Amino acid sequence: MNPIIEMLKANNISDDKINDIFQVLTQNPLAAMATISELGIPQENIQVVLAKVMQNPALIKEAVNELGLDFSKVEAAKEQLQK
């Protein structure tokens, strides 16, 4: 299982909420971070996952694919952030 999804599940985040988070992530990564911070997950857990993502950005693509979402939307959102 993807470590991002695994961390969310370990913190009792429902599958529906996980899907919602990644839907937001594919549209607006900054909004996704705000959503994640509102879940009550201990900051140290979030930092561990962020460190993993920084070392291996493909983890986001793997999680999006695992959830059956469209990764091209993540790429489009990333391009918008760079403008």
One Martini backbone bead per residue (centre of mass of N, CA, C, O) as a GRO file, in nm:
protein
   83
    1MET     BB    1   0.100   0.034   0.018
    2ASN     BB    2   0.075   0.350   0.024
    3PRO     BB    3   0.211   0.569   0.256
    4ILE     BB    4  -0.010   0.781   0.250
    5ILE     BB    5  -0.254   0.597   0.285
    6GLU     BB    6  -0.151   0.449   0.533
    7MET     BB    7  -0.145   0.696   0.723
    8LEU     BB    8  -0.443   0.767   0.702
    9LYS     BB    9  -0.553   0.493   0.803
   10ALA     BB   10  -0.392   0.496   1.079
   11ASN     BB   11  -0.581   0.773   1.137
   12ASN     BB   12  -0.887   0.706   1.067
   13ILE     BB   13  -0.931   0.744   0.760
   14SER     BB   14  -1.147   0.733   0.530
   15ASP     BB   15  -1.191   0.640   0.210
   16ASP     BB   16  -1.360   0.885   0.129
   17LYS     BB   17  -1.161   1.100   0.239
   18ILE     BB   18  -0.920   1.014   0.072
   19ASN     BB   19  -1.051   1.071  -0.199
   20ASP     BB   20  -1.104   1.369  -0.144
   21ILE     BB   21  -0.812   1.457  -0.108
   22PHE     BB   22  -0.719   1.366  -0.399
   23GLN     BB   23  -0.913   1.540  -0.551
   24VAL     BB   24  -0.800   1.806  -0.445
   25LEU     BB   25  -0.506   1.756  -0.532
   26THR     BB   26  -0.575   1.753  -0.846
   27GLN     BB   27  -0.673   2.069  -0.824
   28ASN     BB   28  -0.538   2.167  -0.518
   29PRO     BB   29  -0.267   2.133  -0.327
   30LEU     BB   30  -0.310   2.351  -0.108
   31ALA     BB   31  -0.591   2.252  -0.017
   32ALA     BB   32  -0.499   1.972   0.070
   33MET     BB   33  -0.323   2.063   0.305
   34ALA     BB   34  -0.553   2.190   0.466
   35THR     BB   35  -0.722   1.934   0.490
   36ILE     BB   36  -0.510   1.763   0.639
   37SER     BB   37  -0.475   1.959   0.888
   38GLU     BB   38  -0.795   1.903   0.976
   39LEU     BB   39  -0.775   1.581   1.074
   40GLY     BB   40  -0.576   1.536   1.335
   41ILE     BB   41  -0.295   1.479   1.257
   42PRO     BB   42  -0.001   1.433   1.353
   43GLN     BB   43   0.264   1.619   1.262
   44GLU     BB   44   0.480   1.392   1.252
   45ASN     BB   45   0.331   1.222   1.038
   46ILE     BB   46   0.329   1.431   0.815
   47GLN     BB   47   0.638   1.474   0.798
   48VAL     BB   48   0.713   1.190   0.711
   49VAL     BB   49   0.554   1.192   0.444
   50LEU     BB   50   0.681   1.445   0.322
   51ALA     BB   51   0.966   1.328   0.312
   52LYS     BB   52   0.894   1.097   0.117
   53VAL     BB   53   0.793   1.282  -0.113
   54MET     BB   54   1.057   1.441  -0.152
   55GLN     BB   55   1.222   1.176  -0.227
   56ASN     BB   56   0.931   1.060  -0.374
   57PRO     BB   57   0.704   1.196  -0.587
   58ALA     BB   58   0.569   0.927  -0.703
   59LEU     BB   59   0.371   0.873  -0.464
   60ILE     BB   60   0.138   1.039  -0.570
   61LYS     BB   61   0.087   0.882  -0.827
   62GLU     BB   62   0.040   0.611  -0.689
   63ALA     BB   63  -0.205   0.700  -0.521
   64VAL     BB   64  -0.384   0.792  -0.753
   65ASN     BB   65  -0.384   0.518  -0.896
   66GLU     BB   66  -0.491   0.345  -0.657
   67LEU     BB   67  -0.768   0.531  -0.662
   68GLY     BB   68  -0.845   0.598  -0.974
   69LEU     BB   69  -0.722   0.856  -1.075
   70ASP     BB   70  -0.624   1.159  -1.245
   71PHE     BB   71  -0.299   1.263  -1.300
   72SER     BB   72  -0.325   1.501  -1.504
   73LYS     BB   73  -0.443   1.698  -1.287
   74VAL     BB   74  -0.186   1.729  -1.126
   75GLU     BB   75  -0.017   1.850  -1.352
   76ALA     BB   76  -0.200   2.096  -1.399
   77ALA     BB   77  -0.177   2.212  -1.112
   78LYS     BB   78   0.130   2.246  -1.116
   79GLU     BB   79   0.138   2.451  -1.347
   80GLN     BB   80  -0.031   2.669  -1.205
   81LEU     BB   81   0.177   2.713  -0.967
   82GLN     BB   82   0.419   2.808  -1.168
   83LYS     BB   83   0.274   3.091  -1.268
   0.00000   0.00000   0.00000
